[in-house]
Amino acid sequence: MKRIFLILSVLMLQGCAAVALSSYIPSFWDDNQSAKIIDLRLTIERIDCKAPQKPQVSRIRDDLEWFRLYSESKGSRQQDVLKLTQPMAETTEDWYKRVSAEGYKENAIYCELKKKVMTEQSTRAAKAVLGRF
């Protein structure tokens, strides 16, 4: 009886360890996510702060939403990449709200600052997404 209890205890601990470890193992390579994150980087790199900002920010916002919806639809193991793109999504949403506000006047300095931040965020996210195996 003690042996059976010991064996069951060991098996249960292994099961708990597997669940805990799986949260530390990154999701696997995904061609669609990899392509979209590079599309995002390219869009951000090509932001023209002298042009109207709202259409440019809208495109980034839509691409991030595509990335989120695709990752969620793919499964729970893809949630790790959503954590990587969350800062970029927050920056984009703040920028979108600003350029959508009534009476907003284009501000090239604000645009350049946001572009710089988003370039760093997208570079980090792309390296992580592309670095998976």
N, C-alpha and C positions, 0 to 999 in steps of 0.2 A: 504494500500500500504506500509506504514511504517512497519507494522507487517511482511509482506512477505519479505521485504528487510532485516529486523532483523533476521528472521528465516533462510533465505538463507546465510546471513553473518555468523551466528553461525555454520551452517552446513559446510560451506567452511572452516572455521577456524578449525573445528574438523577434517576435511579431511587432512588439512595441518599438524596438530598436529600428526595425525596417521602416516603420511609419515615420519615426523621427528623422532618420537618415535621408529619407526621400525628399524631405523639405530642403535639404542642403545640396542635393544633386540638381544641377541645372537641367533645364529642358534641352531636348536635342535640336539639332540643326533643322531649320525650316526654310525652304527656298523662298517662299512668299514673304515671310517676315524679313529675310535678309534683303530681298529686292526693295521692299517698301521702306526699310530704314535708310537705305542708300538714296532712294527717291526723296525722302525727307531731307537728308543732308544736302542734296543737290538743290532742292527748292530753297532751303535756308541760305545756302551759299550764294544763290542768285537773287536774293532780295535786293531790290532797287529802292533805296530810301527816298529817291527823288520822284518816284512814281507813286500813284495811289496805293496806300498800304492795306486797305481793307480786303481787296481781292487776293492779295498775296498771303495775308494772314488767314483768310478763309480757306485757301488751298491747304496750308499747313494743318489747320484745324481739321479739315476733312480727312487728310491722310492719317493723322493721328487717331481719328475716330475709326477709320478703316482698320488700322493696326490693332486697336483695342477690340473691336468687334470680331475680327478674325481670330485673335489670340484667345478670346473668351470662347468662341465657337469651337476652336480646336481642342480645348480641354483644360483641365485644372493644372496640368503640368506647365502650361504656357504662362501662368500668372507671374512667373519671375521676370519675364521680359516687360510686363506691364509696369512693374515697379521701376524698371529702368527708364521708361518713357514718361512716367508720371510727372517728374519735374518739368519736362518739355511741354506736356499738356497744360500744366498750371500756368506756365509762362505765356503760352499761346492764348489761353483763355483770358488772362488779364489783358493782354495786348488787344485781343479781339473786342472785348468790352469797351476798351478805351476808344478804338477807332470806330466803333459802332455808335458811340454816344452822339446825341444830337449836338450840333455846333462844334464838333471836333475839327481842329485845324491840323493839317499834316505837320509833323514835327520830325525833321530829319535826324536830329540829335537823339531823341527818344528811340527812333527806329534803329539807329546804329548801335545803341546800347542793347536793345532787345536782340538784335541780330547777333551781336557778340556773345551774349549769354546763351542764346539758342544754338549757336555754332558749337560752343563747348559742350552743351548738353547732348546735342545730336552726335557729336564725335564720340563721347563716352558711351552712349547707348549703342551706336553702330559697332564699336569695338567689342562690346559685350555680346551683342546679338550674333555678330560674325565669328566670334571666338568660340562658339559652341561647337561640339562635335556630333 
